[in-house]
Structure formats: C-alpha cells, structure tokens
Amino acid sequence: MTVDIEVISILSRLLVITNDAEKEYKKSIEQVKDETLSSWLKDCARQRYAFKHEIKDEIGILSGSLSVVHGNVEAPAQPLSLLIEEPGEKDDVAILEELIAREEYLLRVYLEALNCKGMPVTTRSVLSPQLKQLMLLISKAMNFKADIDQIHSEGARL
C-alpha cells in the first residue's frame, strides 16, 4: 500500500500533540483541588495514553515500521506551551480554561487530519472515534467550568 508522506506527517503531529496533552493532564491532576475533577483528569490522561498508542500503531502499519515515530517529527504549528499560562498556583477554573484551549486546538488538528485527501479509510476509522471522544471531553470540561463558576458566584453572594 502506498501512503502519502503527508498522512504520516499529520499522524506524527497528532502523536506529538496527544503525548503533550497526556503530560499536561498528569500535571493538572496534581494541581486541582476538586476530587471529582482530579478523577476525571486521570481518566483523560488514560484516554490520551490510549489514543497515543492507537496513533502510534497506525503510523507503524502505514509506514511498515515504527521508525518514523522516532525520526524527525514536524512540530505542532502552535506549540501547546503557548496555550498554557505562566507556571504557578492555579485554581481549578484556570486549569479547565487551559485544558479547553488545548483540546480545542487538538480538535482542529484532528479535523485537519480527517480532511486530508490521502488519509486511508482504516486510519479514519481510528481517528473518528477519538474525535468524538475529544468533543465529549471539551463539553464535559465546559460543564465542569460552569459548575465551578456557579459555586464561586453563589459563594460570593453569601
């Protein structure tokens, strides 16, 4: 099977970004105060871990080996570190805002990947469920943020 190098490049980019997202979730787990949010972030980190390995496997299948993963991988167009505010103590809302920004960026990269004309059907079948999970995650993060905002505003009124 002939695979366009653009497909491998896009998948490699997704792999790098997904790996970065997993690391950021793990850091966020240590910073949040809400136990429910912490538990959810652990699930998100596990999900990114699974996504990362699915993408890595797909790159291996398409390229014939996993060596492309360890070669020169194109850096994300917008490094995730630019989406993250300065280090320091953050409240749960700030962490969720950063998470939402990262995931919205990742969503755009997934859409770009799925819109690539040379993307094999088998690869689309790997990425499409991940995209759906990503959209659910963004929705859940927004709900968490709204809940925390509401609790803060109710506490301010008292």
ChimeraX commands (.cxc) that place a marker at each C-alpha (Angstrom):
marker #1 position 0.00,0.00,0.00 radius 0.5
marker #1 position 1.35,3.42,-0.93 radius 0.5
marker #1 position 0.87,6.02,1.75 radius 0.5
marker #1 position 1.33,9.71,1.19 radius 0.5
marker #1 position 4.12,11.11,3.39 radius 0.5
marker #1 position 1.67,13.89,4.31 radius 0.5
marker #1 position -0.50,11.30,6.08 radius 0.5
marker #1 position 2.45,10.05,8.14 radius 0.5
marker #1 position 3.42,13.65,8.92 radius 0.5
marker #1 position -0.11,14.53,10.09 radius 0.5
marker #1 position -0.31,11.40,12.23 radius 0.5
marker #1 position 3.13,12.10,13.69 radius 0.5
marker #1 position 1.98,15.62,14.55 radius 0.5
marker #1 position -1.14,14.18,16.23 radius 0.5
marker #1 position 1.07,11.77,18.14 radius 0.5
marker #1 position 3.29,14.57,19.48 radius 0.5
marker #1 position 0.33,16.73,20.47 radius 0.5
marker #1 position -1.52,13.82,22.09 radius 0.5
marker #1 position 1.58,12.90,24.06 radius 0.5
marker #1 position 1.91,16.53,25.24 radius 0.5
marker #1 position -1.76,16.55,26.24 radius 0.5
marker #1 position -1.29,13.40,28.31 radius 0.5
marker #1 position 1.62,15.04,30.16 radius 0.5
marker #1 position -0.43,18.19,30.80 radius 0.5
marker #1 position -3.31,16.14,32.23 radius 0.5
marker #1 position -0.91,14.43,34.60 radius 0.5
marker #1 position 0.43,17.82,35.75 radius 0.5
marker #1 position -3.10,19.17,36.17 radius 0.5
marker #1 position -4.10,16.23,38.37 radius 0.5
marker #1 position -1.55,17.39,40.93 radius 0.5
marker #1 position -2.83,20.98,40.86 radius 0.5
marker #1 position -6.61,20.66,41.10 radius 0.5
marker #1 position -8.37,20.78,44.42 radius 0.5
marker #1 position -11.68,19.15,43.47 radius 0.5
marker #1 position -11.58,15.35,43.86 radius 0.5
marker #1 position -14.17,14.72,41.14 radius 0.5
marker #1 position -12.21,16.89,38.72 radius 0.5
marker #1 position -8.98,15.11,39.66 radius 0.5
marker #1 position -10.56,11.72,38.99 radius 0.5
marker #1 position -11.88,12.93,35.63 radius 0.5
marker #1 position -8.44,14.29,34.68 radius 0.5
marker #1 position -6.95,10.86,35.44 radius 0.5
marker #1 position -9.47,9.36,33.01 radius 0.5
marker #1 position -8.50,11.97,30.41 radius 0.5
marker #1 position -4.80,11.13,30.84 radius 0.5
marker #1 position -5.57,7.42,30.37 radius 0.5
marker #1 position -7.64,8.27,27.29 radius 0.5
marker #1 position -4.75,10.27,25.79 radius 0.5
marker #1 position -2.40,7.37,26.56 radius 0.5
marker #1 position -4.71,5.00,24.64 radius 0.5
marker #1 position -5.09,7.50,21.76 radius 0.5
marker #1 position -1.32,7.91,21.59 radius 0.5
marker #1 position -0.80,4.17,21.22 radius 0.5
marker #1 position -3.56,3.80,18.64 radius 0.5
marker #1 position -1.98,6.58,16.56 radius 0.5
marker #1 position 1.48,5.09,17.01 radius 0.5
marker #1 position 0.20,1.69,15.88 radius 0.5
marker #1 position -1.46,3.25,12.85 radius 0.5
marker #1 position 1.78,5.02,11.89 radius 0.5
marker #1 position 3.57,1.69,12.20 radius 0.5
marker #1 position 1.05,-0.06,9.97 radius 0.5
marker #1 position 1.14,2.68,7.34 radius 0.5
marker #1 position 4.90,3.13,7.31 radius 0.5
marker #1 position 5.83,-0.52,7.70 radius 0.5
marker #1 position 7.73,0.21,10.94 radius 0.5
marker #1 position 7.61,2.50,13.92 radius 0.5
marker #1 position 10.90,4.17,12.96 radius 0.5
marker #1 position 9.06,7.20,11.58 radius 0.5
marker #1 position 7.87,7.98,15.11 radius 0.5
marker #1 position 11.44,8.27,16.33 radius 0.5
marker #1 position 12.68,10.33,13.39 radius 0.5
marker #1 position 12.13,13.98,12.69 radius 0.5
marker #1 position 8.55,14.73,13.56 radius 0.5
marker #1 position 7.14,18.04,12.46 radius 0.5
marker #1 position 6.43,20.19,15.49 radius 0.5
marker #1 position 2.88,21.38,16.04 radius 0.5
marker #1 position 2.07,24.61,14.22 radius 0.5
marker #1 position 1.17,26.15,17.58 radius 0.5
marker #1 position 3.13,24.55,20.41 radius 0.5
marker #1 position 0.92,23.56,23.30 radius 0.5
marker #1 position 3.19,25.51,25.64 radius 0.5
marker #1 position 1.90,28.71,24.02 radius 0.5
marker #1 position -1.59,27.75,25.12 radius 0.5
marker #1 position -0.51,27.41,28.72 radius 0.5
marker #1 position -0.30,30.38,31.05 radius 0.5
marker #1 position 2.76,31.05,33.18 radius 0.5
marker #1 position 3.54,28.42,35.79 radius 0.5
marker #1 position 2.40,28.93,39.32 radius 0.5
marker #1 position -0.54,28.25,41.57 radius 0.5
marker #1 position -3.74,27.99,39.52 radius 0.5
marker #1 position -7.29,27.45,40.58 radius 0.5
marker #1 position -9.45,24.75,39.07 radius 0.5
marker #1 position -11.16,27.21,36.70 radius 0.5
marker #1 position -7.82,28.37,35.25 radius 0.5
marker #1 position -6.75,24.75,34.78 radius 0.5
marker #1 position -10.01,23.97,32.98 radius 0.5
marker #1 position -9.66,27.04,30.76 radius 0.5
marker #1 position -6.18,25.88,29.71 radius 0.5
marker #1 position -7.46,22.35,29.16 radius 0.5
marker #1 position -10.30,23.62,26.96 radius 0.5
marker #1 position -7.86,25.72,24.89 radius 0.5
marker #1 position -5.54,22.72,24.40 radius 0.5
marker #1 position -8.36,20.40,23.46 radius 0.5
marker #1 position -9.89,22.90,21.02 radius 0.5
marker #1 position -6.50,23.16,19.34 radius 0.5
marker #1 position -6.26,19.36,19.22 radius 0.5
marker #1 position -9.78,19.25,17.77 radius 0.5
marker #1 position -8.63,21.48,14.87 radius 0.5
marker #1 position -5.66,19.18,14.23 radius 0.5
marker #1 position -7.96,16.12,14.20 radius 0.5
marker #1 position -10.27,17.83,11.72 radius 0.5
marker #1 position -7.29,18.69,9.54 radius 0.5
marker #1 position -6.19,15.06,9.67 radius 0.5
marker #1 position -9.63,13.74,8.78 radius 0.5
marker #1 position -9.89,16.22,5.91 radius 0.5
marker #1 position -6.59,15.07,4.39 radius 0.5
marker #1 position -7.45,13.60,0.99 radius 0.5
marker #1 position -4.86,10.83,1.23 radius 0.5
marker #1 position -5.97,9.59,4.66 radius 0.5
marker #1 position -6.76,5.86,4.38 radius 0.5
marker #1 position -10.19,4.65,5.46 radius 0.5
marker #1 position -8.61,2.45,8.12 radius 0.5
marker #1 position -6.86,5.48,9.64 radius 0.5
marker #1 position -10.08,7.46,9.56 radius 0.5
marker #1 position -11.73,4.63,11.48 radius 0.5
marker #1 position -9.09,5.08,14.20 radius 0.5
marker #1 position -9.29,8.88,14.31 radius 0.5
marker #1 position -13.08,9.34,14.07 radius 0.5
marker #1 position -13.90,7.74,17.44 radius 0.5
marker #1 position -11.05,9.69,19.02 radius 0.5
marker #1 position -12.51,12.90,17.58 radius 0.5
marker #1 position -15.92,12.08,19.07 radius 0.5
marker #1 position -14.32,11.42,22.47 radius 0.5
marker #1 position -12.43,14.70,22.18 radius 0.5
marker #1 position -15.66,16.62,21.54 radius 0.5
marker #1 position -17.29,14.94,24.56 radius 0.5
marker #1 position -14.28,15.82,26.67 radius 0.5
marker #1 position -14.47,19.50,25.68 radius 0.5
marker #1 position -18.17,19.54,26.53 radius 0.5
marker #1 position -17.53,17.91,29.91 radius 0.5
marker #1 position -14.71,20.38,30.67 radius 0.5
marker #1 position -17.03,23.29,29.87 radius 0.5
marker #1 position -19.67,21.79,32.17 radius 0.5
marker #1 position -17.13,21.40,34.98 radius 0.5
marker #1 position -16.05,25.02,34.49 radius 0.5
marker #1 position -19.66,26.25,34.53 radius 0.5
marker #1 position -20.37,24.29,37.72 radius 0.5
marker #1 position -17.30,25.71,39.46 radius 0.5
marker #1 position -18.13,29.24,38.24 radius 0.5
marker #1 position -21.65,28.87,39.63 radius 0.5
marker #1 position -20.36,27.67,43.00 radius 0.5
marker #1 position -17.95,30.63,43.13 radius 0.5
marker #1 position -20.65,33.14,42.23 radius 0.5
marker #1 position -23.05,31.68,44.81 radius 0.5
marker #1 position -20.29,31.79,47.42 radius 0.5
marker #1 position -19.57,35.42,46.57 radius 0.5
marker #1 position -23.21,36.35,47.18 radius 0.5
marker #1 position -23.13,34.89,50.70 radius 0.5
marker link #1:1,2 radius 0.2
marker link #1:2,3 radius 0.2
marker link #1:3,4 radius 0.2
marker link #1:4,5 radius 0.2
marker link #1:5,6 radius 0.2
marker link #1:6,7 radius 0.2
marker link #1:7,8 radius 0.2
marker link #1:8,9 radius 0.2
marker link #1:9,10 radius 0.2
marker link #1:10,11 radius 0.2
marker link #1:11,12 radius 0.2
marker link #1:12,13 radius 0.2
marker link #1:13,14 radius 0.2
marker link #1:14,15 radius 0.2
marker link #1:15,16 radius 0.2
marker link #1:16,17 radius 0.2
marker link #1:17,18 radius 0.2
marker link #1:18,19 radius 0.2
marker link #1:19,20 radius 0.2
marker link #1:20,21 radius 0.2
marker link #1:21,22 radius 0.2
marker link #1:22,23 radius 0.2
marker link #1:23,24 radius 0.2
marker link #1:24,25 radius 0.2
marker link #1:25,26 radius 0.2
marker link #1:26,27 radius 0.2
marker link #1:27,28 radius 0.2
marker link #1:28,29 radius 0.2
marker link #1:29,30 radius 0.2
marker link #1:30,31 radius 0.2
marker link #1:31,32 radius 0.2
marker link #1:32,33 radius 0.2
marker link #1:33,34 radius 0.2
marker link #1:34,35 radius 0.2
marker link #1:35,36 radius 0.2
marker link #1:36,37 radius 0.2
marker link #1:37,38 radius 0.2
marker link #1:38,39 radius 0.2
marker link #1:39,40 radius 0.2
marker link #1:40,41 radius 0.2
marker link #1:41,42 radius 0.2
marker link #1:42,43 radius 0.2
marker link #1:43,44 radius 0.2
marker link #1:44,45 radius 0.2
marker link #1:45,46 radius 0.2
marker link #1:46,47 radius 0.2
marker link #1:47,48 radius 0.2
marker link #1:48,49 radius 0.2
marker link #1:49,50 radius 0.2
marker link #1:50,51 radius 0.2
marker link #1:51,52 radius 0.2
marker link #1:52,53 radius 0.2
marker link #1:53,54 radius 0.2
marker link #1:54,55 radius 0.2
marker link #1:55,56 radius 0.2
marker link #1:56,57 radius 0.2
marker link #1:57,58 radius 0.2
marker link #1:58,59 radius 0.2
marker link #1:59,60 radius 0.2
marker link #1:60,61 radius 0.2
marker link #1:61,62 radius 0.2
marker link #1:62,63 radius 0.2
marker link #1:63,64 radius 0.2
marker link #1:64,65 radius 0.2
marker link #1:65,66 radius 0.2
marker link #1:66,67 radius 0.2
marker link #1:67,68 radius 0.2
marker link #1:68,69 radius 0.2
marker link #1:69,70 radius 0.2
marker link #1:70,71 radius 0.2
marker link #1:71,72 radius 0.2
marker link #1:72,73 radius 0.2
marker link #1:73,74 radius 0.2
marker link #1:74,75 radius 0.2
marker link #1:75,76 radius 0.2
marker link #1:76,77 radius 0.2
marker link #1:77,78 radius 0.2
marker link #1:78,79 radius 0.2
marker link #1:79,80 radius 0.2
marker link #1:80,81 radius 0.2
marker link #1:81,82 radius 0.2
marker link #1:82,83 radius 0.2
marker link #1:83,84 radius 0.2
marker link #1:84,85 radius 0.2
marker link #1:85,86 radius 0.2
marker link #1:86,87 radius 0.2
marker link #1:87,88 radius 0.2
marker link #1:88,89 radius 0.2
marker link #1:89,90 radius 0.2
marker link #1:90,91 radius 0.2
marker link #1:91,92 radius 0.2
marker link #1:92,93 radius 0.2
marker link #1:93,94 radius 0.2
marker link #1:94,95 radius 0.2
marker link #1:95,96 radius 0.2
marker link #1:96,97 radius 0.2
marker link #1:97,98 radius 0.2
marker link #1:98,99 radius 0.2
marker link #1:99,100 radius 0.2
marker link #1:100,101 radius 0.2
marker link #1:101,102 radius 0.2
marker link #1:102,103 radius 0.2
marker link #1:103,104 radius 0.2
marker link #1:104,105 radius 0.2
marker link #1:105,106 radius 0.2
marker link #1:106,107 radius 0.2
marker link #1:107,108 radius 0.2
marker link #1:108,109 radius 0.2
marker link #1:109,110 radius 0.2
marker link #1:110,111 radius 0.2
marker link #1:111,112 radius 0.2
marker link #1:112,113 radius 0.2
marker link #1:113,114 radius 0.2
marker link #1:114,115 radius 0.2
marker link #1:115,116 radius 0.2
marker link #1:116,117 radius 0.2
marker link #1:117,118 radius 0.2
marker link #1:118,119 radius 0.2
marker link #1:119,120 radius 0.2
marker link #1:120,121 radius 0.2
marker link #1:121,122 radius 0.2
marker link #1:122,123 radius 0.2
marker link #1:123,124 radius 0.2
marker link #1:124,125 radius 0.2
marker link #1:125,126 radius 0.2
marker link #1:126,127 radius 0.2
marker link #1:127,128 radius 0.2
marker link #1:128,129 radius 0.2
marker link #1:129,130 radius 0.2
marker link #1:130,131 radius 0.2
marker link #1:131,132 radius 0.2
marker link #1:132,133 radius 0.2
marker link #1:133,134 radius 0.2
marker link #1:134,135 radius 0.2
marker link #1:135,136 radius 0.2
marker link #1:136,137 radius 0.2
marker link #1:137,138 radius 0.2
marker link #1:138,139 radius 0.2
marker link #1:139,140 radius 0.2
marker link #1:140,141 radius 0.2
marker link #1:141,142 radius 0.2
marker link #1:142,143 radius 0.2
marker link #1:143,144 radius 0.2
marker link #1:144,145 radius 0.2
marker link #1:145,146 radius 0.2
marker link #1:146,147 radius 0.2
marker link #1:147,148 radius 0.2
marker link #1:148,149 radius 0.2
marker link #1:149,150 radius 0.2
marker link #1:150,151 radius 0.2
marker link #1:151,152 radius 0.2
marker link #1:152,153 radius 0.2
marker link #1:153,154 radius 0.2
marker link #1:154,155 radius 0.2
marker link #1:155,156 radius 0.2
marker link #1:156,157 radius 0.2
marker link #1:157,158 radius 0.2
view
